[in-house]
Amino acid sequence: MKFIVIGITDNPNPWFPPEVMEIITKGKVFSGGKRHHEIVAPLLPQDAQWIDITVPLDAVFEQYNSQLSILNCQLIIVFASGDPLFFGFVNTIKRKMPEAEIVVYPTFNSLQMLAHRLVMPYHDMHIVSLTGRPWPEFDKALIEKVGKIGVLTDKEHTPAAIAQRMLEYGFTNYTMHVGEHLGNPSIEKVTTLTL
């Protein structure tokens, strides 16, 4: 089985190099989040099969196997946010199907795009993902007095919840930059706030 994983931003009119467009036009089975589907739907072949990536992920991989047998196909094209190797779906594929061949076409991840908008060098940024993960790695970065922490958030670990946690534990010396819908020129928003 082969996966081609294409990174995208929130731009509603994505641009892909000709090589990637050719892959898309010849594809049969596609996958990604609902948001990704909304963005790329106009680019997909008319007879494309789409598999939403939702939890539980075991069910998604079962759908991959069943669709590939039905269509007698060995290729799944996945759309993923940013760089699919940066806390991304490629890591899940490698864990669930270690024998699968994987080709990646990345784009900038959300923390890179935020740094670009702020014109902030990010080579010294300590990255923490709170997306579906508990607090300890974030807490460790604070305890170690890391100067610049890039945080990936989710519905539970929102910027407000992060700021509240930092204030509760006395970490008041940080400024927070929040990026929303990065890559979508009509609704992208970057805000700089005190905790």
N, C-alpha and C positions, 0 to 999 in steps of 0.2 A: 504494500500500500504506500502511496505517495501523497504528501501534503505540500501544497504551495501556500505559504502564509504571507499575506499582503498587508502591510501596515497602512492604516489610514488615520486621518485626523477627523475632526468634526465638520470639516468643510463640506457643505451640501453639494458642491460641484467639484469632486476630486479630480486631480490630474494624475495620470499614470504614464510612465514611459511606454513607448510602442511595444516593447517586449512583454510588459505586463498586460497591456490591452489585448495583445494576441492570445495570451493565456486565458484571459477572461472570456473572450469571444468563442474560444474552443471548449470551454468548460461545460460540464454537465451537472456536477454536484458542488454546491457552494454552502458555506456555513459562516456564522458570525453572530454577533448580538443583534437584537431587534433594531437598535439604532444604526448599526452597520448596514443592515438590509435596506432600511429606508434610504440611506445615502447611495448605495451602489445599485439598487434595483433597476434604474434606467439603463445601466450598462450591461446587465446580464442577458444571455441568450433567452429567447422567448420560452424555450422548453426547459429552462434551468430548474433544478430541484434545490430548495433552500432548507437547511437544517439550523434552527435556532440553537445557539449555545446558551443553555440555561442549566441551573442545578436541578437535579443531581447530574453531574457530568458523566456518570456511568451510562445513563440513558442516552446521552448524546453520542457516545462512542458505539452503543448498540445500533443507533440509527445510522451512523456512518457505515457500519458493516452491512446492515440490511439494504440500504440504498445502493451500495456498491455491488452487492450480489444481484439485485433486481436489474440494475442498468448495465451489468457486466462491465464495470468501470473500476479502475484502480487509483483514481485521482480525486482528491477533495481539495477545493480551493477555499481557503479560510481567510476572512477579513478580520483583522484584529487592530486594536488601538495602538498607534505609535509604533514602537519597535517591539515586535512580538517576542523578542528575547528578554526584554526588560520587564520582569515580573509578569510576563505575558503567556499567551496560550501555547506557545511552542514548548514551554517547560511542562505543561500538562500533557501534550502529545508525547513528549519523550518519556514521561513517567508511565502513561497508560499504554503506549505502543512503542516500546523501545526499538523494535525492529523496523519501524516506518522510516522511509526516506523523507527528508524535510528540506525544502528550499524556502528561504526567507527573503522577502523584499521589504525592508523596513522603511519607516519614515521617522521623523522626530518624535520622541516620547513627550508626554505632557510636561514633565519637569524641564526638559530642554527648551520646549516652546515658551514656558513661563520665564526661564532665564533669558531667552532671546528678547521677549517683550520688555523685560526690565533692564536689558543690556547689563546683565549680571554674570560675571564669569562663574562657571559652575564646576570647575575641575576640583574644587575643594568641598563640594556639597556632599554631605553624608545622606544617603538615601534610606528611607524607612517606608515600608508599605504597611499601611493599616487597613488595606482592602481585604476584608474577611479575616483579618489577623488580630491577635490581642495586643495590648499595650507594651509589653516588656521591651521590645527593641527600641521603641520611641523613648521610653523611660531611661533606658541605658544611654542613649545619645544625650539626653538632658543631663544625666548624672555625670557623664564624661565631659560635659561642658563643650559639646560640639558647637562651633560657631555658626554653621550654616546647615540646616537640616531640610532636605526635600522630602515632603510627606505625600504619599498617595493615599487618598481618603476614600470613604464609602459612606453609605447612608447613616451608619451608626457613629463612625469616627469623622464627624464633620469638622470644618474649621472652627466652628463655635465650641464644639465639645473638646477639641484639642486645646484651644485657648483657655477654656475653663479649667482643664486639667493642669495646664502649665501654671496658671495663677494659683490654684489650690496648693500646689507644691512649691510655690515661691519662685518660679522661674519667670521673672518679670522683665528680664533684660533683652527680650527678643522683639523683633518687628515681624509681622506676618504679611506675606504676599499671597493672595488667593487668585488662582486662575480658574475661570469657568468657561466651558465650551470652546477651548482653545482650538484654533484652526477654522472656526466658523466666523467669517468676517461680520456677519450681521448681528450675532448675539454674543460674540466673545467678550469677556469682561475680565480685567485684571484690577484688583483692589489691594491697596497697601493700608494696613491697619495696625494700631497698637493692640496688644492683647486685651 
